[in-house]
Amino acid sequence: MTPPEIAPLHEDLTFHGPLSEERAARLIRSLAPLDGAHVVDVGCGWAEFLLRTLDAARTATGTGVDRDAKAIAHAEASAGARDLADRVRFQVADVSGWRPDRPADVLIVNGASQVWGGDPLHHTANALTEARKLLAPRGRLLLGEGFWEREPSEAQLAAMPVPRAQYRSLADLVDLAHAHGYRLVAVEQANQDEWDVFENGHALAWERWLRDHPGSEHAAEIRATADTQRDYRLRGWRGTMGLAYLTLQAP
């Protein structure tokens, strides 16, 4: 059976992550100076944050990379609609074997530390190491990464596909960045409202499809997928796993 087409997330979400308009604007300001900068976004998805960064600095250029061809096509259309097509290019590529044409003055790794592959327990450290290879000297890194807001219980860990050792406290996350040679410029974390908006939007396409196709041969499969994700959220990470936004200065 051919699986059904589920609406892409950008139809229900502005950003592919728990991020409000206000926080996005602050994070972009934290990356200054942006005039003349080359901004690279790895795992960019539909590249909303990258395009807003370029909108904030009319002399900046950008590159977005993602393995999802449909997301990249949407990013290209969005760039054209905003008159940014001459300042940004997008590539469908595996980041683990990719290098930009020029070093990045600003590198965005927002909820995408997994793009370099490897053991999930080492995703954060790998991202910090690999980011240095893409950054120009004294470049800035925006790292959006998970951390434990509070210690997860055994029941919560059993309910989500995330091992305890994959994440650390916020203080330990910052220490890890410093151990890799970065200095912290700014740190924020997603709040519960931002998480709920993201999770609700993430689930909406499944629920809308189930409403519109109650008799489909795929309904049981889609329902099980949606129910599993809901359990991950409500029995697992809600209020326990956070997302931190670290603006880091490379040497």
C-alpha positions in Angstrom: 0.0 0.0 0.0 1.3 3.4 -0.9 1.3 5.6 2.2 -0.9 8.7 2.1 0.4 12.2 1.6 0.2 14.1 4.9 0.2 17.9 4.7 3.7 19.4 5.2 4.3 21.0 8.6 4.8 24.5 7.2 1.1 24.6 6.5 0.4 24.7 10.2 3.6 26.1 11.7 5.8 29.2 11.2 9.0 27.6 12.5 9.8 23.9 12.7 10.4 24.1 16.4 9.1 25.7 19.6 9.9 29.3 18.6 7.8 32.4 18.8 8.0 35.4 16.5 9.3 37.6 19.4 12.1 35.1 20.3 13.1 34.6 16.7 13.6 38.4 16.3 15.8 38.5 19.5 17.9 35.5 18.4 18.5 37.2 15.0 19.6 40.3 16.8 22.0 38.3 19.0 23.8 37.2 15.8 24.9 40.7 14.8 26.8 42.1 13.1 25.0 40.7 10.0 25.8 43.3 7.4 27.8 41.5 4.6 27.7 38.2 6.5 27.3 34.8 4.9 24.7 32.9 6.9 24.5 29.1 6.6 21.6 27.0 8.0 22.1 23.3 8.1 19.0 21.1 8.4 17.2 24.3 7.4 13.8 22.7 6.5 11.7 25.3 4.9 14.2 27.9 6.1 11.9 30.4 7.7 14.5 31.5 10.3 17.2 31.8 7.6 15.0 34.0 5.4 14.1 36.2 8.3 17.8 36.6 9.2 18.5 37.7 5.6 15.5 40.1 5.8 17.1 41.7 8.8 20.3 42.5 6.9 20.0 43.5 3.3 23.6 42.9 2.5 23.8 39.4 4.0 23.8 36.3 1.9 22.7 32.8 2.8 22.9 29.1 2.1 20.3 26.5 3.3 20.9 22.8 3.3 18.5 20.0 4.0 17.9 16.4 2.8 14.1 17.1 2.4 13.6 18.1 -1.2 10.0 19.2 -0.7 11.1 21.4 2.2 13.8 22.9 0.1 11.4 23.5 -2.8 9.1 25.4 -0.4 12.1 27.4 0.9 13.0 28.4 -2.7 9.5 29.5 -3.3 9.4 31.6 -0.1 12.7 33.2 -1.0 11.3 34.2 -4.4 8.2 35.6 -2.9 10.3 37.8 -0.5 12.7 39.0 -3.2 15.5 37.1 -1.6 16.3 34.7 -4.3 19.4 36.6 -5.5 20.9 36.4 -2.0 20.2 32.9 -0.9 20.6 29.4 -2.4 19.4 26.1 -1.2 20.8 22.6 -1.6 19.4 19.2 -1.1 22.3 17.4 0.5 23.5 15.3 3.4 25.3 17.7 5.7 27.7 15.1 6.9 29.6 15.2 3.6 28.9 18.8 2.7 31.0 22.0 2.7 29.9 25.5 1.8 31.5 27.5 -1.0 32.7 30.0 1.6 33.1 29.9 5.4 30.0 30.9 7.3 30.1 34.1 9.3 26.9 32.8 11.0 26.0 29.2 11.3 22.5 28.0 12.3 22.1 24.6 13.8 18.6 24.8 15.1 17.2 21.5 16.5 19.4 19.8 13.9 22.5 18.5 15.7 21.6 15.1 14.4 22.4 16.0 10.7 26.0 14.9 11.1 24.8 11.4 12.1 26.5 9.1 14.6 25.3 7.9 18.0 22.6 10.2 19.4 24.5 10.3 22.7 27.2 12.3 20.8 25.0 14.5 18.5 25.6 17.7 20.5 29.4 17.2 20.8 29.6 16.2 17.1 27.6 19.3 16.1 29.9 21.6 18.1 33.0 20.0 16.5 31.7 20.0 12.9 30.3 23.5 13.2 33.9 24.8 13.7 34.8 23.4 10.3 32.1 25.5 8.6 32.6 28.7 10.5 34.9 31.6 9.6 37.3 32.8 12.3 35.3 34.6 15.0 32.0 33.4 13.4 28.8 33.0 15.4 26.9 29.8 16.0 23.2 29.6 16.9 22.7 26.2 18.4 19.2 25.2 19.2 19.6 22.0 21.3 17.7 19.9 23.8 18.4 19.8 27.5 16.7 18.5 30.6 14.7 21.3 32.4 14.2 18.8 35.2 15.3 15.3 35.8 13.0 12.9 33.9 11.4 10.1 35.9 11.7 6.5 34.9 8.1 6.5 33.7 8.8 9.5 31.5 12.0 8.0 30.1 10.0 4.8 29.3 7.4 6.9 27.4 9.7 8.7 25.0 12.4 7.7 22.5 15.1 9.7 24.1 17.8 8.2 26.4 18.6 10.0 29.6 22.3 10.4 28.5 21.4 12.2 25.2 20.8 15.5 27.0 22.3 17.3 30.0 21.3 20.3 32.1 21.4 23.8 30.6 24.5 24.7 32.6 26.3 21.5 31.4 25.2 22.2 27.8 26.9 25.6 28.0 30.0 24.1 29.6 30.1 21.6 26.7 30.1 24.5 24.2 32.9 26.2 26.2 34.9 23.0 26.2 34.7 23.0 22.4 36.3 26.5 22.3 33.2 28.7 22.0 32.1 31.5 24.3 28.5 32.1 25.2 27.0 35.4 24.0 23.4 34.8 24.9 21.1 31.9 26.0 17.3 31.5 25.9 15.0 28.6 26.2 11.6 27.8 24.7 8.7 28.3 27.1 5.7 25.9 27.5 3.5 28.0 25.2 6.0 27.8 22.4 6.3 24.0 22.9 2.5 23.6 22.9 2.1 25.7 19.7 4.7 23.6 18.0 3.4 20.2 19.2 -0.2 21.2 18.3 0.8 22.2 14.8 3.0 19.1 14.4 0.0 16.9 15.2 -2.6 18.8 13.3 -1.9 17.3 9.8 -2.5 13.8 11.1 -5.7 14.7 12.9 -7.0 16.6 9.9 -6.3 13.6 7.6 -8.0 11.2 10.0 -11.1 13.4 10.1 -11.2 13.6 6.3 -10.4 9.9 5.6 -12.2 7.9 8.3 -12.6 4.8 6.1 -9.2 4.7 4.6 -7.1 1.5 4.7 -4.3 3.7 6.1 -6.4 5.1 9.0 -5.2 2.7 11.6 -1.6 3.3 10.7 -1.9 7.1 10.8 -3.9 6.9 14.1 -1.2 4.8 15.7 1.5 7.2 14.6 -0.4 10.2 15.9 -1.2 8.4 19.2 2.4 7.4 19.7 3.6 11.0 19.2 1.0 12.2 21.6 2.2 9.8 24.3 5.8 10.9 23.7 4.7 14.4 24.3 2.2 14.1 27.2 3.7 11.1 29.1 7.3 11.8 28.2 9.0 15.1 27.6 6.3 17.8 28.3 7.7 20.1 31.0 10.8 18.0 31.3 12.8 18.2 28.1 13.6 21.8 27.1 15.1 23.4 24.0 17.8 26.0 24.6 19.0 28.6 22.0 22.7 29.3 22.5 24.3 32.1 20.6 28.0 31.2 20.6 31.1 33.0 19.5 33.8 30.9 17.9 37.5 31.8 18.3 
